[in-house]
Amino acid sequence: MAVQKTASGKVDKRTKEYKEMVERAKKAREAHKKAATKPTIKKKTTAPARRADGRLDQRTKAGKEAAERMAKARKAKGSFVNKLKRLFK
C-alpha cells in the first residue's frame, strides 16, 4: 500500500505504513553497519634504527625492508608504462 500524503504533499507520519517503512529503514541501517568491516591498522612496534647522521640503518630488518620498497619504487618510476603516463598526463 502506498504511503499517504498530507494536503501539503508531505508524507503523513501518523500512518501505519509510514511507521513500518521507518522501522524497515532502521533495521536496514543497523544490518549495513554490522556488515561493514572496519579496516585493520598495522601498529608500528618500534621506530626503525637510525644512524648517527639521521639516515636509516640498512643493516636492520626494517632498513632492509625500506630499502627494498624504495628500490621497487625507483624501478616502477622508470618503467615504460609510467613514462607514458607522465608524458600524456
N, C-alpha and C positions, 0 to 999 in steps of 0.2 A: 504494500500500500504506500502511496506517495505521502511525503511529509506535507502537512497542511501549512499554509502560509497565512499571515495576518493580512489585514486590509492594506497595510503599507508595503507588503511584498516580502517582509522578513519571515523567517521560519518561526512557526509557533512553538515555543519551548515548553508549553504545557501539555502537548500531546504525548501519547504513549509511544508513537513511532519515533519521535524525536529523542525521547529518553532512551529507547532501545538503541538508536543509532549512536548516541553519545557513549553508551556503555560498550558497544562493539568497538568503537574507535579507541576507547580507553584500553580495552583488552589487547587490541592490535598493537598499540604503542608499547605496552608492557612486554608483549611477546617479542617485538622487534628489539627492544632494549636488552632483553635477556639473551636473545640470539646473537647480538653483536658482541664480538670478542674484542677485548682490549689488547692493543699491541704490547708485546713484552719489550722492555727496555733493558739492554745489557748494562750492567753496572761495572764501572771500572774499579777494579780492586786496588790497584796501585798505579801511581804515575810512572811512566817509562823512565828508565835511568837516563840521566844527562851527564855529559862530560863537564869538565871544569869551564870550558868555553861556552857552554849552554847548548851544544849540539846533542842530538840523540845518540846514545851509545849503541852502536850497531852490533856489539858483541852479545847483547842480551836478547832474549826471545822476543820481547816487544819491539826492540830495534830491528831485528831481522824481519819481523812481520811488516813493520812500517816501510822498510827498505824495499821489500817485495811489492807492496802496494804502490809505492812511488815508481818503481821500475815498470810495473804494469800500466800505470797511468801515462808514463812517458812513451811507452810503446804504442798505446792506443792513440795518443795525441798525434803521433807521426804516421798513423795509418792512412792509407789511400782514401778510405771512405770518409774519415774525419777531415782530411784535406779538402775533399769535395764539398763536405758540409760547410766548412768555413768559407770556401770560395763562393758558394751560392747562398750565403746567409742573407 
